[in-house]
């Protein structure tokens, strides 16, 4: 009947609503479910069995999602250095990647290069700090079992106690109202080596970073005696922590106050305080100096430390670990976040950012927005997420091998330069100017290596281009009836004869040939060459004492040699597969254009002929001939 059917539909709706409750099967309302069984004419317990089966499926899906989030978290932690932890709720996750540490011995800047699945070239580069000029020093790594962190130190090999730590940022536990020091935030607000006022006194800086009202009133604590009197006798070298102030007698009149950014053990086995301070070095904020924490270094025993005092820093400079935060051993992860456990605001932001970065279609893929949500839950800001995934957000023209090559070569540049070059490359591709786009990648590749390697590649390209010019001159000269091979003798005799010749074109050609040898030698070593070397180089370069075909053969051989080394360099910097495919796709594009253009002009050109001409055009473009000149030569070859 209609009434019975209505009851059944109502029972079905009630059960579907109950399915969404997530009630544990052990606490099922059996009376309610059995009443639904009776309404539907089913055996008692049917709906309970259906619910249990459905619950198991949902639980399996939840576990699957949880596992997926753990996998993604593990992948993310592979990009975080060992020694840097990420805190989420009441759990702490330790980075699992030691990476490769590089140091600029002149500037003292220290970088970590790590595998990063979010970076287009698979490598992310992070500046870790600055340890000063490294002449005569070493960078070493040691594990600190008390913190579970790996630490890097710049050490004087003749005196291990002369050591300066390289910090990943973050901060130690304890101190600063039982939190820690957010060194990253301090360094952003007060960059290392820079002043913040006309004076940048030590106490002036402490007042800048301290919570208002937490220090004695202005006008006090200016003398060494006042600083010493403010020391808290309860804090000693045994229990001082990151986030405490340290007071020293390093200025005999005013004393000195600094912030303890970390407490650790240096490579000499000494317990030390790592300091953040101002005016220790002439009105500048600096980080990383260490003071030995020992009774011998207390002022009463002839040392520098007068005492300590607990700090109360402004919230942005305090890292507050959860009360039951875990300290993970290196290489381990604990807990999980999971998409289902994110709050609704984070989910909304993650989906919006995913759409902005990946576009409407790809932005809706769960693997994209869930990854973004995971990163945000681990503490990344929206801007940081966008920066990490920036390459995926460029226009469709910047994809495939273009994206691979640009990521490979731009990855090591500064953020601002990387952004500028990516946008410039994107613009060239949007305009269809693939020749200029490839040139931009080559230029960036050269900028990414040292001066000597840049100089060598520039020298190879310059010599190759010069030989191209000589090649064209030889062909043009002989086509007009000129004769090569009319001189014989040594290079010196030929030079003298050319100087006396009445043929200006031949003299000009000879000068170019000699200049090519000189240019090549200087570009390779930067110095002139000996007479014996001159003879050696002259034998492999074109010369006016040699016949046309011999010269052209020598030029072709030299060009092939130089081009092979040039291609090897760019393949290394841009990625072999990407670079070779970009060259091939460019040649294919030229061939297709030739076929279309010749067909439109009534000229029959086979695919092989078009490809052959396209390869010649490509070689000219690679050797530095302008696109306009290549077009003119192609038109001439095709007879229009």
KOLTOR-88697 format. One line per field, with one value per residue (C-alpha): residue in one letter; residue number from 1; x, y, z. Coordinates in nm, 2 decimals, always signed. Layout:
<recs>
aa = (A	...)
i = (NUM	...)
xx = (X	...)
yy = (Y	...)
zz = (Z	...)
</recs>
This chain:
<recs>
aa = (X	X	X	X	X	X	X	X	X	X	X	X	X	X	X	X	X	X	X	X	X	X	X	X	X	X	X	X	X	X	X	X	X	X	X	X	X	X	X	X	X	X	X	X	X	X	X	X	X	X	X	X	X	X	X	X	X	X	X	X	X	X	X	X	X	X	X	X	X	X	X	X	X	X	X	X	X	X	X	X	X	X	X	X	X	X	X	X	X	X	X	X	X	X	X	X	X	X	X	X	X	X	X	X	X	X	X	X	X	X	X	X	X	X	X	X	X	X	X	X	X	X	X	X	X	X	X	X	X	X	X	X	X	X	X	X	X	X	X	X	X	X	X	X	X	X	X	X	X	X	X	X	X	X	X	X	X	X	X	X	X	X	X	X	X	X	X	X	X	X	X	X	X	X	X	X	X	X	X	X	X	X	X	X	X	X	X	X	X	X	X	X	X	X	X	X	X	X	X	X	X	X	X	X	X	X	X	X	X	X	X	X	X	X	X	X	X	X	X	X	X	X	X	X	X	X	X	X	X	X	X	X	X	X	X	X	X	X	X	X	X	X	X	X	X	X	X	X	X	X	X	X	X	X	X	X	X	X	X	X	X	X	X	X	X	X	X	X	X	X	X	X	X	X	X	X	X	X	X	X	X	X	X	X	X	X	X	X	X	X	X	X	X	X	X	X	X	X	X	X	X	X	X	X	X	X	X	X	X	X	X	X	X	X	X	X	X	X	X	X	X	X	X	X	X	X	X	X	X	X	X	X	X	X	X	X	X	X	X	X	X	X	X	X	X	X	X	X	X	X	X	X	X	X	X	X	X	X	X	X	X	X	X	X	X	X	X	X	X	X	X	X	X	X	X	X	X	X	X	X	X	X	X	X	X	X	X	X	X	X	X	X	X	X	X	X	X	X	X	X	X	X	X	X	X	X	X	X	X	X	X	X	X	X	X	X	X	X	X	X	X	X	X	X	X	X	X	X	X	X	X	X	X	X	X	X	X	X	X	X	X	X	X	X	X	X	X	X	X	X	X	X	X	X	X	X	X	X	X	X	X	X	X	X	X	X	X	X	X	X	X	X	X	X	X	X	X	X	X	X	X	X	X	X	X	X	X	X	X	X	X	X	X	X	X	X	X	X	X	X	X	X	X	X	X	X	X	X	X	X	X	X	X	X	X	X	X	X	X	X	X	X	X	X	X	X	X	X	X	X	X	X	X	X	X	X	X	X	X	X	X	X	X	X	X	X	X	X	X	X	X	X	X	X	X	X	X	X	X	X	X	X	X	X	X	X	X	X	X	X	X	X	X	X	X	X	X	X	X	X	X	X	X	X	X	X	X	X	X	X	X	X	X	X	X	X	X	X	X	X	X	X	X	X	X	X	X	X	X	X	X	X	X	X	X	X	X	X	X	X	X	X	X	X	X	X	X	X	X	X	X	X	X	X	X	X	X	X	X	X)
i = (1	2	3	4	5	6	7	8	9	10	11	12	13	14	15	16	17	18	19	20	21	22	23	24	25	26	27	28	29	30	31	32	33	34	35	36	37	38	39	40	41	42	43	44	45	46	47	48	49	50	51	52	53	54	55	56	57	58	59	60	61	62	63	64	65	66	67	68	69	70	71	72	73	74	75	76	77	78	79	80	81	82	83	84	85	86	87	88	89	90	91	92	93	94	95	96	97	98	99	100	101	102	103	104	105	106	107	108	109	110	111	112	113	114	115	116	117	118	119	120	121	122	123	124	125	126	127	128	129	130	131	132	133	134	135	136	137	138	139	140	141	142	143	144	145	146	147	148	149	150	151	152	153	154	155	156	157	158	159	160	161	162	163	164	165	166	167	168	169	170	171	172	173	174	175	176	177	178	179	180	181	182	183	184	185	186	187	188	189	190	191	192	193	194	195	196	197	198	199	200	201	202	203	204	205	206	207	208	209	210	211	212	213	214	215	216	217	218	219	220	221	222	223	224	225	226	227	228	229	230	231	232	233	234	235	236	237	238	239	240	241	242	243	244	245	246	247	248	249	250	251	252	253	254	255	256	257	258	259	260	261	262	263	264	265	266	267	268	269	270	271	272	273	274	275	276	277	278	279	280	281	282	283	284	285	286	287	288	289	290	291	292	293	294	295	296	297	298	299	300	301	302	303	304	305	306	307	308	309	310	311	312	313	314	315	316	317	318	319	320	321	322	323	324	325	326	327	328	329	330	331	332	333	334	335	336	337	338	339	340	341	342	343	344	345	346	347	348	349	350	351	352	353	354	355	356	357	358	359	360	361	362	363	364	365	366	367	368	369	370	371	372	373	374	375	376	377	378	379	380	381	382	383	384	385	386	387	388	389	390	391	392	393	394	395	396	397	398	399	400	401	402	403	404	405	406	407	408	409	410	411	412	413	414	415	416	417	418	419	420	421	422	423	424	425	426	427	428	429	430	431	432	433	434	435	436	437	438	439	440	441	442	443	444	445	446	447	448	449	450	451	452	453	454	455	456	457	458	459	460	461	462	463	464	465	466	467	468	469	470	471	472	473	474	475	476	477	478	479	480	481	482	483	484	485	486	487	488	489	490	491	492	493	494	495	496	497	498	499	500	501	502	503	504	505	506	507	508	509	510	511	512	513	514	515	516	517	518	519	520	521	522	523	524	525	526	527	528	529	530	531	532	533	534	535	536	537	538	539	540	541	542	543	544	545	546	547	548	549	550	551	552	553	554	555	556	557	558	559	560	561	562	563	564	565	566	567	568	569	570	571	572	573	574	575	576	577	578	579	580	581	582	583	584	585	586	587	588	589	590	591	592	593	594	595	596	597	598	599	600	601	602	603	604	605	606	607	608	609	610	611	612	613	614	615	616	617	618	619	620	621	622	623	624	625	626	627	628	629	630	631	632	633	634	635	636	637	638	639	640)
xx = (+0.00	+0.09	+0.12	+0.35	+0.57	+0.59	+0.70	+0.97	+1.10	+1.11	+1.29	+1.54	+1.60	+1.65	+1.91	+2.10	+2.11	+2.23	+2.50	+2.66	+2.68	+3.00	+2.87	+3.11	+2.96	+3.00	+2.75	+2.48	+2.12	+1.99	+1.63	+1.62	+1.78	+1.56	+1.25	+1.38	+1.42	+1.06	+0.94	+1.12	+1.01	+1.37	+1.51	+1.62	+1.99	+1.99	+2.04	+2.30	+2.50	+2.47	+2.59	+2.89	+2.99	+2.95	+3.14	+3.43	+3.44	+3.45	+3.71	+3.92	+3.89	+3.99	+4.29	+4.38	+4.36	+4.56	+4.83	+4.83	+4.88	+5.16	+5.33	+5.30	+5.43	+5.72	+5.80	+5.79	+6.02	+6.26	+6.30	+6.36	+6.71	+6.79	+6.81	+6.50	+6.17	+5.82	+5.56	+5.20	+4.97	+5.13	+5.37	+5.71	+5.84	+6.21	+6.35	+6.51	+6.73	+7.09	+7.14	+7.46	+7.63	+7.81	+8.00	+8.13	+8.47	+8.49	+8.16	+8.10	+7.75	+7.64	+7.38	+7.21	+7.12	+6.85	+6.63	+6.29	+6.00	+5.82	+6.11	+6.10	+6.46	+6.43	+6.67	+6.60	+6.87	+6.84	+7.07	+7.16	+7.37	+7.70	+8.02	+8.25	+8.56	+8.66	+9.03	+9.21	+8.89	+8.67	+8.30	+8.21	+7.89	+7.82	+7.52	+7.39	+7.23	+7.07	+6.86	+6.84	+6.98	+7.27	+7.47	+7.72	+8.03	+8.29	+8.61	+8.97	+9.14	+9.43	+9.19	+8.86	+8.73	+8.75	+8.42	+8.11	+7.78	+7.57	+7.20	+6.91	+6.69	+6.41	+6.52	+6.59	+6.34	+6.33	+6.38	+6.17	+5.87	+5.93	+5.93	+6.23	+6.39	+6.25	+6.59	+6.44	+6.20	+6.48	+6.70	+6.41	+6.35	+6.71	+6.94	+7.28	+7.55	+7.31	+7.23	+6.88	+6.94	+7.21	+7.36	+7.23	+7.34	+7.31	+7.05	+6.87	+6.82	+6.71	+6.44	+6.33	+6.27	+6.15	+5.79	+5.69	+5.74	+5.96	+6.28	+6.38	+6.27	+6.45	+6.75	+6.86	+7.08	+7.32	+7.63	+7.83	+7.73	+7.36	+7.37	+7.56	+7.31	+7.02	+7.16	+6.94	+7.15	+6.91	+7.03	+7.37	+7.59	+7.43	+7.06	+7.08	+6.85	+6.78	+6.57	+6.76	+6.97	+7.34	+7.52	+7.90	+8.18	+8.31	+8.27	+8.45	+8.23	+7.88	+7.89	+7.71	+7.38	+7.29	+7.02	+7.10	+6.97	+7.08	+7.28	+7.49	+7.82	+8.10	+8.33	+8.59	+8.33	+8.27	+7.92	+7.85	+7.58	+7.51	+7.43	+7.21	+7.33	+7.38	+7.68	+7.93	+8.06	+8.04	+7.66	+7.55	+7.32	+7.50	+7.43	+7.63	+7.91	+7.96	+8.06	+8.18	+7.94	+8.17	+8.26	+8.60	+8.43	+8.23	+8.34	+8.41	+8.68	+8.83	+8.59	+8.35	+8.00	+7.85	+7.52	+7.19	+6.82	+6.51	+6.38	+6.03	+6.04	+5.77	+5.55	+5.68	+6.04	+5.93	+5.90	+5.65	+5.67	+5.36	+5.39	+5.41	+5.60	+5.80	+6.17	+6.21	+6.53	+6.69	+6.51	+6.18	+5.84	+5.55	+5.18	+5.00	+4.78	+4.55	+4.31	+4.01	+4.17	+4.22	+3.99	+3.75	+3.94	+4.26	+4.08	+3.91	+4.25	+4.42	+4.16	+4.18	+4.56	+4.55	+4.32	+4.54	+4.86	+4.75	+4.44	+4.07	+4.10	+4.43	+4.36	+4.06	+4.27	+4.28	+4.65	+4.72	+4.49	+4.56	+4.94	+4.89	+4.67	+4.94	+5.21	+4.99	+4.91	+5.29	+5.33	+5.39	+5.22	+5.01	+5.30	+5.55	+5.34	+5.30	+5.67	+5.75	+5.51	+5.55	+5.67	+5.35	+5.16	+5.31	+5.13	+5.07	+5.35	+5.60	+5.55	+5.72	+6.09	+6.08	+5.96	+6.22	+6.51	+6.41	+6.37	+6.71	+6.90	+6.70	+6.68	+7.01	+6.93	+6.81	+6.43	+6.40	+6.63	+6.46	+6.12	+6.24	+6.39	+6.09	+5.86	+6.09	+6.10	+5.73	+5.68	+5.91	+5.73	+5.39	+5.51	+5.63	+5.99	+6.15	+6.49	+6.51	+6.37	+6.64	+6.90	+6.76	+6.81	+7.17	+7.25	+7.11	+7.31	+7.63	+7.53	+7.49	+7.85	+8.18	+8.37	+8.63	+8.37	+8.17	+8.49	+8.56	+8.20	+8.21	+8.54	+8.42	+8.11	+8.31	+8.56	+8.28	+8.10	+8.42	+8.49	+8.14	+8.22	+8.54	+8.36	+8.12	+8.40	+8.59	+8.29	+8.21	+8.57	+8.62	+8.28	+8.39	+8.70	+8.95	+9.22	+9.33	+9.65	+9.85	+10.10	+10.34	+10.59	+10.59	+10.33	+10.57	+10.65	+10.28	+10.21	+10.47	+10.34	+9.98	+10.11	+10.25	+9.95	+9.75	+9.43	+9.25	+8.98	+9.25	+9.44	+9.12	+9.05	+9.41	+9.38	+9.06	+9.22	+9.51	+9.27	+9.07	+9.37	+9.46	+9.10	+9.07	+9.39	+9.30	+8.95	+9.07	+9.35	+9.34	+9.71	+9.91	+10.08	+10.43	+10.56	+10.55	+10.19	+10.11	+10.24	+10.03	+9.71	+9.77	+9.78	+9.42	+9.28	+9.20	+9.47	+9.53	+9.81	+9.54	+9.30	+8.93	+8.81	+9.08	+8.99	+8.62	+8.70	+8.91	+8.65	+8.38	+8.60	+8.67	+8.30	+8.20	+8.45	+8.35	+7.98	+8.01	+8.17	+7.92	+7.62	+7.77	+7.79	+7.43	+7.30	+7.46	+7.31	+6.97	+6.93	+7.03	+6.69	+6.53	+6.80	+6.82	+6.44	+6.42	+6.68	+6.49	+6.15	+6.29	+6.43	+6.09	+5.92	+6.16	+6.10	+5.72	+5.74	+5.95	+5.71	+5.42	+5.59	+5.73	+5.40	+5.23	+5.48	+5.44	+5.78	+5.77	+5.99	+6.01	+6.01	+6.37	+6.47	+6.28	+6.45	+6.79	+6.74	+6.60	+6.90	+7.13	+6.91	+6.92	+7.30	+7.32	+7.09	+7.29	+7.61	+7.48	+7.35	+7.04	+6.70	+6.65	+6.98	+6.89	+6.55	+6.73	+6.97	+6.68	+6.49	+6.80	+6.85	+6.48	+6.50	+6.27)
yy = (+0.00	+0.36	+0.40	+0.10	+0.23	+0.57	+0.40	+0.21	+0.53	+0.70	+0.41	+0.42	+0.79	+0.74	+0.47	+0.68	+0.96	+0.72	+0.59	+0.94	+0.94	+0.74	+0.55	+0.28	-0.06	-0.16	+0.11	+0.06	+0.15	-0.20	-0.12	+0.16	-0.05	-0.35	-0.13	-0.04	-0.41	-0.47	-0.18	-0.31	-0.67	-0.78	-1.03	-0.87	-0.75	-0.69	-0.31	-0.36	-0.59	-0.34	-0.06	-0.26	-0.35	+0.01	+0.13	-0.10	+0.03	+0.40	+0.31	+0.14	+0.46	+0.67	+0.45	+0.47	+0.85	+0.85	+0.64	+0.87	+1.17	+0.99	+0.91	+1.27	+1.39	+1.15	+1.28	+1.64	+1.55	+1.42	+1.78	+1.91	+1.90	+1.67	+1.91	+2.11	+2.00	+2.08	+2.10	+2.01	+2.02	+1.81	+1.63	+1.72	+1.59	+1.57	+1.64	+1.33	+1.48	+1.57	+1.72	+1.84	+2.14	+2.39	+2.70	+3.01	+3.04	+3.41	+3.54	+3.27	+3.20	+2.84	+2.66	+2.32	+2.15	+1.89	+1.67	+1.84	+1.68	+2.01	+2.19	+2.14	+2.04	+1.82	+2.03	+2.31	+2.54	+2.69	+2.95	+2.82	+3.11	+3.28	+3.18	+3.44	+3.41	+3.04	+3.08	+2.82	+2.68	+2.37	+2.30	+1.99	+1.81	+1.66	+1.49	+1.64	+1.35	+1.58	+1.75	+1.49	+1.74	+1.75	+2.06	+2.22	+2.41	+2.63	+2.52	+2.62	+2.28	+2.39	+2.49	+2.30	+2.54	+2.82	+2.71	+2.89	+2.71	+2.72	+2.73	+2.61	+2.87	+2.77	+2.76	+2.56	+2.47	+2.64	+3.00	+3.29	+3.20	+2.83	+2.86	+2.91	+3.15	+3.19	+3.27	+3.29	+3.56	+3.76	+3.73	+3.85	+4.15	+4.22	+4.08	+3.95	+4.22	+4.52	+4.79	+4.90	+5.25	+5.51	+5.34	+4.98	+4.94	+4.60	+4.69	+4.90	+4.59	+4.38	+4.64	+4.61	+4.23	+4.20	+4.21	+4.56	+4.60	+4.29	+4.49	+4.75	+5.10	+5.31	+5.49	+5.20	+4.90	+5.12	+5.06	+4.74	+4.74	+4.77	+4.48	+4.26	+4.35	+4.24	+3.88	+3.61	+3.39	+3.10	+3.07	+2.91	+2.77	+2.43	+2.53	+2.83	+2.77	+2.91	+3.23	+3.35	+3.67	+3.65	+3.94	+3.99	+4.22	+4.24	+4.62	+4.74	+5.05	+4.95	+4.57	+4.37	+4.19	+3.93	+3.67	+3.30	+3.15	+2.80	+2.59	+2.31	+2.14	+2.25	+2.02	+2.05	+1.90	+2.23	+2.34	+2.67	+2.94	+3.05	+3.42	+3.67	+4.02	+4.37	+4.61	+4.34	+4.42	+4.80	+4.87	+4.56	+4.28	+3.94	+3.58	+3.27	+3.38	+3.14	+3.17	+2.87	+2.78	+2.68	+2.80	+2.91	+3.15	+3.32	+3.68	+3.58	+3.33	+3.58	+3.50	+3.70	+3.60	+3.81	+3.61	+3.54	+3.64	+3.48	+3.66	+3.75	+3.80	+3.94	+3.66	+3.67	+3.60	+3.31	+2.95	+2.78	+2.40	+2.21	+2.09	+1.73	+1.78	+1.48	+1.49	+1.25	+1.06	+1.15	+0.97	+0.90	+1.05	+1.04	+1.11	+1.24	+1.52	+1.39	+1.59	+1.48	+1.63	+1.97	+2.25	+2.39	+2.72	+2.54	+2.31	+2.61	+2.79	+2.48	+2.43	+2.80	+2.80	+2.47	+2.63	+2.94	+2.73	+2.44	+2.59	+2.50	+2.14	+2.02	+2.23	+2.01	+1.70	+1.57	+1.49	+1.86	+2.03	+1.77	+1.82	+2.19	+2.14	+1.91	+2.18	+2.45	+2.22	+2.18	+2.55	+2.68	+3.01	+3.05	+3.25	+2.98	+2.71	+2.92	+2.98	+2.61	+2.52	+2.83	+2.66	+2.47	+2.80	+2.94	+2.95	+2.63	+2.74	+2.68	+2.31	+1.98	+2.01	+2.39	+2.35	+2.08	+2.28	+2.61	+2.44	+2.28	+2.60	+2.86	+2.65	+2.79	+3.16	+3.41	+3.43	+3.77	+3.67	+3.33	+3.51	+3.76	+3.49	+3.26	+3.55	+3.65	+3.29	+3.26	+3.58	+3.47	+3.14	+3.30	+3.52	+3.20	+3.31	+2.98	+3.09	+3.37	+3.14	+2.89	+3.17	+3.29	+2.94	+2.92	+3.26	+3.15	+2.83	+3.03	+3.26	+2.96	+2.85	+2.99	+3.26	+3.03	+2.79	+3.09	+3.22	+2.89	+2.85	+3.21	+3.15	+2.84	+3.02	+3.33	+3.12	+2.91	+3.22	+3.38	+3.06	+3.08	+3.44	+3.32	+3.04	+3.28	+3.51	+3.22	+3.11	+3.47	+3.55	+3.23	+3.27	+3.61	+3.46	+3.50	+3.23	+3.08	+2.88	+3.13	+3.17	+2.92	+2.93	+2.98	+3.17	+3.46	+3.46	+3.45	+3.73	+3.94	+3.86	+3.94	+4.28	+4.35	+4.22	+4.47	+4.25	+4.42	+4.14	+3.87	+4.08	+4.12	+3.75	+3.67	+3.91	+3.74	+3.40	+3.51	+3.68	+3.36	+3.18	+3.47	+3.50	+3.13	+3.11	+3.41	+3.30	+2.96	+3.08	+3.46	+3.49	+3.51	+3.20	+3.09	+3.07	+2.68	+2.70	+2.94	+2.69	+2.42	+2.62	+2.74	+2.39	+2.32	+2.66	+2.78	+2.99	+3.17	+2.92	+2.64	+2.56	+2.65	+2.30	+2.23	+2.54	+2.46	+2.11	+2.24	+2.49	+2.22	+2.00	+2.28	+2.38	+2.02	+1.99	+2.32	+2.26	+1.91	+2.07	+2.35	+2.11	+1.90	+2.20	+2.30	+1.95	+1.93	+2.25	+2.22	+1.84	+1.63	+1.50	+1.84	+2.02	+1.77	+1.77	+2.15	+2.15	+1.88	+2.05	+2.38	+2.21	+2.04	+2.37	+2.52	+2.22	+2.25	+2.63	+2.56	+2.30	+2.54	+2.84	+2.66	+2.49	+2.83	+2.96	+2.67	+2.51	+2.13	+2.04	+1.69	+1.62	+1.51	+1.83	+2.04	+1.86	+1.90	+2.27	+2.30	+2.13	+2.37	+2.66	+2.52	+2.50	+2.86	+2.97	+2.76	+2.93	+3.28	+3.38	+3.59	+3.46	+3.74	+3.64	+3.27	+3.36	+3.55	+3.27	+3.02	+3.24	+3.27	+2.89	+2.83	+3.09	+3.36)
zz = (+0.00	-0.03	+0.35	+0.37	+0.09	+0.27	+0.59	+0.40	+0.24	+0.58	+0.73	+0.45	+0.50	+0.87	+0.81	+0.56	+0.81	+1.08	+0.84	+0.85	+1.23	+1.25	+1.56	+1.68	+1.60	+1.97	+2.07	+1.81	+1.90	+1.84	+1.92	+1.66	+1.39	+1.46	+1.43	+1.08	+1.01	+1.11	+0.90	+0.59	+0.66	+0.71	+0.97	+1.29	+1.28	+0.90	+0.93	+1.20	+0.97	+0.68	+0.91	+1.04	+0.68	+0.57	+0.88	+0.80	+0.44	+0.57	+0.83	+0.56	+0.34	+0.64	+0.71	+0.35	+0.36	+0.68	+0.52	+0.21	+0.43	+0.62	+0.29	+0.18	+0.51	+0.48	+0.13	+0.27	+0.56	+0.31	+0.20	+0.55	+0.69	+0.98	+1.28	+1.18	+1.33	+1.22	+1.50	+1.44	+1.74	+2.01	+1.78	+1.64	+1.31	+1.25	+0.91	+0.75	+0.48	+0.56	+0.21	+0.08	+0.25	+0.04	+0.16	-0.02	+0.14	+0.05	+0.18	+0.44	+0.32	+0.39	+0.18	+0.20	-0.13	-0.09	-0.30	-0.32	-0.50	-0.52	-0.70	-1.08	-1.09	-0.78	-0.58	-0.33	-0.21	+0.14	+0.30	+0.64	+0.77	+0.74	+0.92	+0.78	+0.56	+0.56	+0.48	+0.69	+0.84	+0.79	+0.79	+0.99	+1.09	+1.43	+1.59	+1.92	+2.11	+2.37	+2.11	+1.84	+1.59	+1.34	+1.37	+1.14	+1.26	+1.11	+1.29	+1.31	+1.25	+1.48	+1.76	+1.78	+2.05	+1.78	+1.63	+1.50	+1.46	+1.14	+1.24	+1.04	+1.23	+1.45	+1.81	+2.12	+2.39	+2.72	+2.82	+2.68	+2.90	+2.86	+2.48	+2.27	+2.03	+1.68	+1.52	+1.17	+1.27	+1.44	+1.14	+0.91	+1.13	+1.21	+0.93	+1.02	+0.99	+0.97	+1.22	+1.30	+1.44	+1.45	+1.75	+1.76	+2.12	+2.28	+2.54	+2.28	+2.07	+2.36	+2.43	+2.07	+2.09	+2.45	+2.56	+2.68	+3.05	+3.09	+3.14	+3.39	+3.30	+3.04	+3.16	+3.38	+3.31	+3.12	+3.33	+3.38	+3.75	+3.68	+3.43	+3.68	+3.96	+3.73	+3.70	+3.84	+4.08	+4.02	+3.66	+3.62	+3.35	+3.43	+3.37	+3.13	+2.83	+2.49	+2.54	+2.84	+2.85	+2.92	+3.08	+3.03	+3.12	+2.76	+2.77	+3.09	+3.12	+3.00	+3.01	+2.74	+2.71	+2.45	+2.39	+2.42	+2.09	+2.17	+2.41	+2.26	+2.26	+2.03	+1.84	+2.12	+2.36	+2.54	+2.64	+2.48	+2.44	+2.09	+2.09	+1.91	+1.99	+1.88	+1.90	+1.98	+1.63	+1.58	+1.58	+1.39	+1.49	+1.46	+1.52	+1.60	+1.83	+2.12	+2.48	+2.68	+2.96	+3.24	+3.59	+3.47	+3.23	+3.51	+3.60	+3.96	+3.83	+3.58	+3.29	+3.09	+3.21	+3.49	+3.50	+3.33	+3.34	+3.20	+2.89	+2.79	+2.41	+2.19	+2.06	+1.70	+1.83	+2.06	+1.94	+2.16	+2.15	+2.27	+2.64	+2.53	+2.20	+2.09	+2.01	+1.72	+1.66	+1.32	+1.04	+1.23	+1.20	+1.44	+1.42	+1.11	+1.00	+0.72	+0.51	+0.72	+1.03	+0.89	+0.99	+0.74	+0.70	+0.60	+0.36	+0.20	+0.16	+0.03	-0.24	-0.34	-0.35	-0.55	-0.81	-0.83	-0.88	-1.09	-1.27	-1.24	-1.36	-1.21	-0.90	-0.82	-0.81	-0.44	-0.47	-0.53	-0.28	-0.01	-0.05	-0.01	+0.30	+0.44	+0.39	+0.55	+0.84	+0.90	+0.93	+0.58	+0.50	+0.18	+0.03	+0.11	-0.04	-0.36	-0.37	-0.33	-0.61	-0.82	-1.13	-1.18	-1.20	-1.52	-1.85	-2.07	-2.30	-2.02	-1.99	-2.07	-2.15	-2.12	-1.76	-1.69	-1.84	-1.67	-1.34	-1.37	-1.45	-1.25	-0.93	-0.80	-0.86	-0.61	-0.57	-0.74	-1.03	-1.07	-1.08	-1.34	-1.57	-1.55	-1.65	-1.93	-2.06	-2.04	-2.23	-2.51	-2.54	-2.54	-2.83	-3.01	-3.00	-2.92	-3.05	-2.80	-2.53	-2.58	-2.58	-2.25	-2.10	-2.24	-2.09	-1.75	-1.77	-1.81	-1.52	-1.29	-1.30	-1.19	-1.38	-1.53	-1.67	-1.80	-1.97	-2.14	-2.28	-2.40	-2.56	-2.74	-2.86	-2.97	-3.17	-3.32	-3.43	-3.57	-3.77	-3.91	-4.03	-4.18	-4.35	-4.51	-4.61	-4.78	-4.98	-5.08	-5.17	-5.38	-5.55	-5.67	-5.83	-5.54	-5.50	-5.17	-5.14	-5.35	-5.06	-4.93	-4.65	-4.27	-4.09	-4.05	-4.42	-4.51	-4.27	-4.44	-4.79	-4.69	-4.56	-4.90	-5.11	-5.31	-5.25	-4.96	-4.94	-4.90	-4.65	-4.44	-4.46	-4.35	-4.06	-3.95	-3.97	-3.75	-3.51	-3.47	-3.34	-3.10	-2.98	-2.92	-2.72	-2.51	-2.45	-2.32	-2.09	-2.08	-2.18	-2.50	-2.64	-2.72	-3.08	-3.05	-2.94	-3.22	-3.47	-3.31	-3.32	-3.67	-3.79	-3.68	-3.79	-4.14	-4.31	-4.64	-4.74	-4.76	-5.04	-5.01	-4.95	-4.70	-4.51	-4.51	-4.39	-4.11	-4.01	-4.01	-3.79	-3.55	-3.54	-3.47	-3.18	-3.02	-3.07	-2.90	-2.59	-2.59	-2.62	-2.34	-2.12	-2.18	-2.16	-1.82	-1.69	-1.85	-1.84	-2.13	-2.23	-2.20	-2.40	-2.68	-2.71	-2.72	-3.00	-3.19	-3.14	-3.26	-3.58	-3.63	-3.61	-3.87	-4.10	-4.07	-4.15	-4.45	-4.59	-4.54	-4.69	-5.00	-5.07	-5.06	-5.31	-5.55	-5.46	-5.40	-5.11	-4.97	-4.60	-4.61	-4.80	-4.55	-4.26	-4.41	-4.46	-4.11	-3.96	-4.14	-4.02	-3.66	-3.67	-3.78	-3.50	-3.25	-3.37	-3.30	-3.65	-3.60	-3.69	-3.95	-4.13	-4.12	-4.28	-4.56	-4.63	-4.64	-4.88	-5.10	-5.09	-5.20	-5.47	-5.34)
</recs>
